[in-house]
Amino acid sequence: MQNKINQTKKYCNSLTQYSRYKTREVFIGNIPLGGNNPIRIQSMTTTDTMNTIATVEQTIRMVKAGCEYVRITAPSINEAKNLEAIKKELKARGYNVPLIADIHFTPNAAEMAARIVEKVRVNPGNYVDKKKFDLIEYTDAEYQEEIDRIRERFTPLVKICKEYGTAMRIGTNHGSLSDRIMSRYGDTPLGMVESALEFLRICEDENYHNIVLSMKASNPQVMVQAYRLLINKMEAEGMNYPLHLGVTEAGGGEDGRIKSALGIGALLEDGIGDTIRVSLTEDPEFEAPVAIALANRYKGRESHKPIKEIDESPIDPFVYSRRKSFEILSIGGSNVPGVVADYSKRKIISQKDLIDIGYTYDEPSDKWNLSDAAADLIYLRKSVLPFDCPNGLNAIYDFETWKYLENNYNSYPIFTTKEFAETGKKSSTINFVKLYIDDLSDSFLNKVKNDKTVVLVLQTDNLAGMAEQRRVFFDLLNSEILNPVIIKRDYPSITFENLQLYSSTDLGSLLIDGFGDGVWISVDELKVENSGTYVKNFIKKTVTKEKIVNRLLFNILQAARQRISKTEYIACPSCGRTLFDLQETTELIRKRTEHLKGVKIAIMGCIVNGPGEMADADYGYVGSGIDKITLYRQKEVVRKNIPAQNAVDELINLIKEDKNWVEP
Ligand code: SF4
């Protein structure tokens, strides 16, 4: 199929026909990457690299969980040397998994490791540069001097990799761009791309091509834009290196999975990505199953129902901009995207049934209390609510039910396009109209265009549902249709794990491109029989399907940075540098701060990389020595090396000092 995407916006083969974006093949030990190879799965150990047996045993657990490459931190030359012992022990136990040395700041460790393992990962933000958070103005001559300095320091590693057949990942992180890059490009996707290209050009000059690239960020929107821009810039320079996908500091549990699925999934949807590392604040063997589930979704995707090609994408895929819409009853316009609770398969008996979607009824005062994650709309299909809708919540009924309602208070109809075209009876406030791509006729678009009561509910039954729904948004933009649009996805029978990953990908991919004035998920059957302990515990806590879906929708909106309803945590996945129990501490901090809506807290394992990787956190809790924590207010150190046992209290005191604290 002919590709008609404008070259200046091109970042994938097609926006309407799924196919993998083809990159060059790179050799990493006995497992090649890119080219026609499947999407490879990898992860990183969290053990102390000097502890050979613990690292070997964790590596084996990761391989058994599905990792095809294993990355191990090498903070200094000692750890780099010990990679040899790790490799030997793995071999003795029958494991040949390619190892990757993770390097920050230490070229000598990289040069040592490149002689031992199959791949080294360097961070162009700190391989040569030290991060001082200085915004120095560089003249062109000074900038060039810096590039020359990088060339001098980096070329020996390239030569060693060439000699030993070692692969390399040039892995840019949004949070650790060099001062030089920051001064010229800011912490933008373009800065991330340029940071990698500077190193890549040196490799190319040395005729070394065994390279993989990554553009990670903890904000999935920034991450997606950076990967897209990287491909666009590589194509302009005639390059096609394979891509390693990941969202950094995603955290653990549900948040970690949602953020990862949103960022990684948005790229996979467009055929981008050759290897995946899902990074969770959990034991590394829990990461591979998530990565595998994400990758497996695209097996056979090519056979999806055809979607009409697009001549020209109406959006800039490298810059966020929200689609303009008019406002109807707090939906659309500048309102945050609304959340629809689907109660079509549940009978509502009393007010208590709404507690699952954020509405708590206080009988003595006859008042409703709303949580920060209270749904905005409730779809009841045919089942009439036996009490008045609480303020803030509007009910949606099928048109055939709505037209006979005696009490229309806060109740609105949803039509098929046919019903909408034929009926004489409509609401004077809001009419929801279900829309599939095949309904996009000129007469329909003209009918709704000037009707300020119509909210479209966009649905799909295409295997490439996101691409199809995006295609509809393109048509709406091109036809200047400003009606608000709620994105609806149906998952008739799905496991809990896949629901989390698929819906985050499907809705998140559109939200980060500025599409969607509301979100709606419908699930008939949620399967949990084969789930692990994490899911079973989670389900036990959340109980009903409606509660699970409501929470999921709010979390997707938060991960896409569209609607903030709770505290944001940026937690590193931990590695051999980690100086405290990250999982336990993150949980402790979460328990005490999870009511602080909108506050961003970073929990980072080490002072070497932590501060750089905290991205745009308001507060940082960073390991700075054995039993020592350093607290940050944004990038500024405010409590240095305080004892770990008081550190969480001190963090809370700091939040209180800043008047960002509220009592739970
Ligand atoms: S911030 Fe965390 S994952 Fe990154 S190097 Fe430090 S301890 Fe390791």
Boltz pocket constraint, residues with backbone or C-beta under 6 A from the ligand:
constraints:
  - pocket:
      binder: B
      contacts: [[A, 572], [A, 573], [A, 574], [A, 575], [A, 576], [A, 577], [A, 578], [A, 579], [A, 604], [A, 605], [A, 606], [A, 607], [A, 608], [A, 609], [A, 610], [A, 613]]
      max_distance: 6.0
